[in-house]
Amino acid sequence: MSIVIPARNEARNLEVILPMLPLVHQVILVDGASVDGTADVARRVLPKIEVIHQTRRGKGNALACGFAAATGDIIVMFDADGSADSAEIPAFIAALTAGADVAKGSRFRPGGGSHDITRFRGLGNHCLNLLTNILLRTRYTDLCYGYNAFWRDILPHLDLPDVALKPRSDGRMFWGDGFEIETILTCRMAAAGLIVTEVASFEKLRIHGVSNLNAVSDGLRVLKTILDEHRRARRAGPARSIERTRVRASRSVPAVHLALVSNPAEEAA
């Protein structure tokens, strides 16, 4: 299993979250041009961590770079701000080994919740989620949440921007390089006919620093993403689902990922 952590100026938070990660095959930190010693702190706290640098700006590019570097058969998306609970990782892995292609975190499933989402943001999430379910014929309960795990073999079919591409000369970002990445992944996984199992998750408050999220502007961006991805799915047609069936049929399901250690220090002892 590979845990991918995109980070930009998250040194203080990494001091807290990295020691809590389970012992896994690979932990990748994708540094987004940090100026606070993020990479140095990561290497000090977790010496075996792999630190790479994203090739363009944006969270989407950071995640894509981490996905490209991952060698584990399962990839876990994990934010660096302390909002995700690493103790929930076994539940995500259990959903995958039970047959899901994607284990999607949900704050609105029984047992989930959030210390961060406001009533206004929750209402917006509900409306955008409802629109997605209507357009893509899904039953998601939480669209805008980035704590997910999935089998690495689905990556070639998600059509993320090539991480080797150079930044555009006009400064515009490639579609999928920005914060729209999480909605894009959710929509494309659904349009591809993948088996998505929601896992109850509790979102904690950011430990240090201030979030860059804006309920209005980010909500409009998510709305645009849903509509664009719906048009994309209609153009792609039903052949994509047939292709996914072949991918699922060829996958082996190892049980070893269920044996996780909650604290590396305990294993060392």
C-alpha positions, -999 to 999 in steps of 0.1 A, spaced: 0 0 0 11 35 -8 0 66 12 2 98 -9 4 131 10 3 164 -9 18 192 12 27 228 8 41 245 39 27 219 63 59 213 84 42 218 118 13 195 109 36 167 96 53 167 130 19 154 143 5 132 116 35 113 103 42 94 135 6 82 136 6 66 101 6 28 100 36 9 88 30 4 51 49 -4 19 54 32 9 46 68 22 50 95 -4 52 132 4 46 154 -26 61 188 -18 46 218 -35 74 243 -34 72 247 4 93 274 21 89 262 57 111 231 56 82 207 49 105 181 32 132 183 58 107 178 87 91 148 68 125 131 64 134 137 101 101 125 115 98 95 91 132 86 77 118 61 52 94 86 36 98 93 -1 98 130 -9 91 141 -44 83 175 -59 52 182 -80 59 191 -117 33 219 -119 12 239 -94 -20 227 -79 -33 200 -56 -44 179 -86 -9 178 -100 5 170 -66 -18 140 -63 -11 129 -98 26 130 -92 22 109 -60 0 84 -79 27 81 -106 53 74 -80 32 49 -61 43 12 -63 18 -3 -38 -13 -21 -52 -35 2 -31 -32 40 -30 -45 60 0 -51 98 -4 -42 115 28 -42 153 36 -13 168 54 -34 193 76 -44 168 102 -80 166 92 -79 129 83 -77 101 109 -51 75 101 -69 51 124 -96 48 97 -72 34 71 -80 -3 80 -117 4 72 -108 17 38 -86 -13 31 -113 -37 43 -138 -22 18 -113 -27 -10 -104 -63 -1 -141 -70 2 -145 -62 -35 -147 -25 -40 -126 -7 -66 -127 25 -46 -132 32 -9 -146 67 -6 -147 85 27 -180 100 37 -187 124 66 -224 118 62 -225 80 66 -235 67 100 -204 69 122 -189 98 102 -190 135 109 -169 167 108 -156 193 132 -148 215 102 -178 217 79 -202 246 85 -239 245 80 -236 266 49 -209 244 34 -229 213 44 -259 226 25 -238 234 -5 -223 199 -4 -257 183 -2 -270 202 -32 -239 195 -53 -241 158 -42 -277 156 -52 -269 170 -87 -241 145 -91 -263 116 -81 -290 127 -106 -265 133 -135 -243 102 -129 -269 79 -114 -249 74 -83 -258 73 -46 -230 93 -30 -236 109 4 -204 130 3 -190 144 -29 -165 170 -17 -143 149 6 -107 139 -3 -101 109 20 -102 80 -4 -84 47 -12 -84 27 -44 -66 0 -64 -37 14 -83 -47 -5 -115 -76 19 -121 -52 49 -126 -46 45 -164 -84 48 -169 -89 81 -150 -72 102 -177 -54 126 -153 -31 152 -169 4 138 -177 27 148 -149 56 151 -175 38 179 -193 55 213 -188 34 242 -173 15 262 -199 32 293 -212 1 314 -205 0 304 -169 -33 285 -172 -36 252 -153 -44 219 -170 -79 207 -162 -74 184 -132 -43 201 -118 -63 222 -93 -86 216 -63 -112 203 -87 -92 170 -87 -113 153 -60 -146 160 -77 -130 148 -110 -119 116 -95 -153 110 -80 -171 117 -112 -148 96 -134 -148 66 -111 -186 67 -113 -187 72 -151 -163 43 -155 -186 19 -138 -163 12 -109 -175 -3 -76 -174 25 -51 -180 17 -14 -184 46 10 -166 44 43 -177 65 73 -151 90 82 -147 118 107 -131 150 96 -111 168 123 -101 204 124 -68 215 107 -41 214 134 -20 244 124 -24 270 97 -54 284 78 -74 266 50 -75 283 16 -110 269 9 -138 294 1 -173 281 2 -187 302 -26 -158 302 -51 -150 265 -45 -187 256 -47 -189 272 -81 -158 254 -92 -172 221 -81 -205 229 -99 -185 236 -131 -166 203 -126 -197 182 -122 -213 197 -154 -181 193 -174 -175 157 -162 -211 148 -170 -206 160 -206 -173 141 -207 -190 109 -196 -218 113 -222 -192 116 -249 -173 86 -237 -203 63 -239 -208 29 -222 -176 13 -235 -157 26 -205 -177 5 -181 -169 -27 -201 -132 -19 -200 -134 -15 -162 -150 -50 -159 -119 -65 -175 -96 -46 -151 -115 -58 -121 -115 -94 -133 -77 -95 -136 -69 -82 -101 -57 -103 -73 -68 -93 -38 -41 -97 -12 -52 -100 25 -19 -87 39 -31 -51 39 -55 -58 68 -25 -63 91 -18 -27 99 1 -13 128 -13 19 143 19 34 155 54 28 140 69 33 175 51 3 188 64 -19 161 100 -7 167 96 -16 204 
